[in-house]
Amino acid sequence: MMTDTTSAMGYRASREAAADMLGDGAALRSLLASVEVRQQLLGPDLATRMHLDIAEAIVDAHIEELNESGLTPAAAQRLRTDAQCLLVVAALHYIATRPCSQLSGEPEDLEILQWVTGLTPSDSSVS
């Protein structure tokens, strides 16, 4: 996927940021808005848009679960540590926060989105 060391380090930082965001619906909504603004500026192709829509749907569903009434502490903890959602949020964070100097038509965005949206729950334990 990413061969550039800077990109790999940036994605690692995004995974750490994602771990902090998983239990915070407001932070997740802000992230989704940032991704949308960035992608509108770039004018993504259809394939990127499709995978971006899937990733956003995963995060939207996660936010809805966080906001459910009667959410038990155990369920809240499960949501804060959901491996698949962590990878999706990390990918979106990476796309939204990459320095402008690294914006080059975004084949990397598509690769990342394909990877995280193609995971099944049983695959998400991959680190």
Buried (B, 14 or more C-beta within 10 A) or exposed (E): EBEEEEBEEBBEBBBEBBBEBBBBBEBBEEBBEBBEEBBEEBEBEEEBBBBBEBBBEBBEEBBEBBEEEEEEEEEBEEBBEBBBBBBBBBBBBBBBBBEEEEBEEBEBBBBBBBBBBEBEEEEBEEE
